[in-house]
Amino acid sequence: MMTQRIQAIGTSVLLLATLFTFAAPAPARALSTGSADDIYVGWQYDATPAGSCDEPHFSTNGSGAGSINAALNAALAAVNNDDDVIIICNNVGDYVYAGDIAWYNGAHDITIRVDEGAAVHLNGGGNRQLLNFGGNVEDITISGITFENGSADEGGAIHAVGVTSLTVTDSTFTNNDADYGGAIYVDGGSLTVTDSTFTINDAYYGGAIYVDGGSLTVTNSDFEDNYADDEGGAIYVVDSTLTVEDSTFFSNAADTFLGGGGGIYAEDSTLTVRSSTFGGYGAENGNGAFFGGAIYVYGGSLTVTNSDFEDNYAYEGGAIYVDDSTLTVE
């Protein structure tokens, strides 16, 4: 796995993670069949869990050696209804993975959120992927989680292939890395990101997000200090539709030696940007690349409306570079 290239964008960050030793998850309480359940995952352990954060169905504090990934695997396996909700409790600091998350390819929709008022951090320890979904799942909704230090070939934090739709709201992605999509990788289907933050994520393609053959909608979200060793410092899309609205891109970068799209790289795609900001508030906040400091579009179209570009830098196209594409600025 690649080494983080944070120095390339002039940012130095010290990340401190408190490590915990977790025990095996508690056996599941029998969940109802054919009706909605709240499925609780947490630290506390009870021999007869009642289904709450005080007595979760699946626990990291049972007998033997285990971790949050084992508890989440068990909770995902217990989903038997499209309306089931997995609720992660805030009983510890970081939930640090001790093993791989299983590939979930079940037949039911998945909703994962934190308990009300909780601050849940899923921590891959620099060598674990955090969530992994396959093509039998139609709709996935994730809310309120901080994903940090995830690592994989594709999607350091979240990997979704063939899923109909993935929705991420009110979540934070920090210091995740991959070859494709440092934080999120989606192949096919739609990805919707709202009210979320991506910082210091790293990949060869798509420092924060990579989408192939689908659609991506980003609303009211922030991308800062993400880096691509090749193209798409924050976002990389190919054969896709991308809409960005009310979002900010600061200090993202793609390789400044022939890399493209410090903020966004779009190939054979339709890109629309509305009411968004790329750089500004000083040169240190600009996005940078060799081609297209903020945005690079190849073989597609770009429409920009009511957006600001300031202090971005590149050898060609300090703000925007289009190649064999159409550009409309309104």
Stockholm file with secondary structure:
# STOCKHOLM 1.0

chainA/1-330         MMTQRIQAIGTSVLLLATLFTFAAPAPARALSTGSADDIYVGWQYDATPAGSCDEPHFSTNGSGAGSINAALNAALAAVNNDDDVIIICNNVGDYVYAGDIAWYNGAHDITIRVDEGAAVHLNGGGNRQLLNFGGNVEDITISGITFENGSADEGGAIHAVGVTSLTVTDSTFTNNDADYGGAIYVDGGSLTVTDSTFTINDAYYGGAIYVDGGSLTVTNSDFEDNYADDEGGAIYVVDSTLTVEDSTFFSNAADTFLGGGGGIYAEDSTLTVRSSTFGGYGAENGNGAFFGGAIYVYGGSLTVTNSDFEDNYAYEGGAIYVDDSTLTVE
#=GR chainA/1-330 SS CCCCCGGGGTCCCCCCCCCCCBCCCCCCCCCCSSSCCEEEEESCCCSSCCSSSSSCSEESSSSSSBCHHHHHHHHHHHCCSTTCEEEECCSSSEEECSSCCCCBCCSSCEEEEECTTCCEEEEEEEEECSEEECTTCCEEEEESEEEEEEBCSBCSSEEEESCSEEEEESCEEESCBCSBCSSEEEEEEEEEEESCEEESCEEEECSSEEEEEEEEEEESCEEESCEEEEECSSEEEESSEEEEESCEEESCEECTTTCBCSSEEEESCEEEEESCEEECSSGGGCCBCSBCSSEEEESSEEEEESCEEESCBCSBCSSEEEESSEEEEC
#=GC SS_cons         CCCCCGGGGTCCCCCCCCCCCBCCCCCCCCCCSSSCCEEEEESCCCSSCCSSSSSCSEESSSSSSBCHHHHHHHHHHHCCSTTCEEEECCSSSEEECSSCCCCBCCSSCEEEEECTTCCEEEEEEEEECSEEECTTCCEEEEESEEEEEEBCSBCSSEEEESCSEEEEESCEEESCBCSBCSSEEEEEEEEEEESCEEESCEEEECSSEEEEEEEEEEESCEEESCEEEEECSSEEEESSEEEEESCEEESCEECTTTCBCSSEEEESCEEEEESCEEECSSGGGCCBCSBCSSEEEESSEEEEESCEEESCBCSBCSSEEEESSEEEEC
//
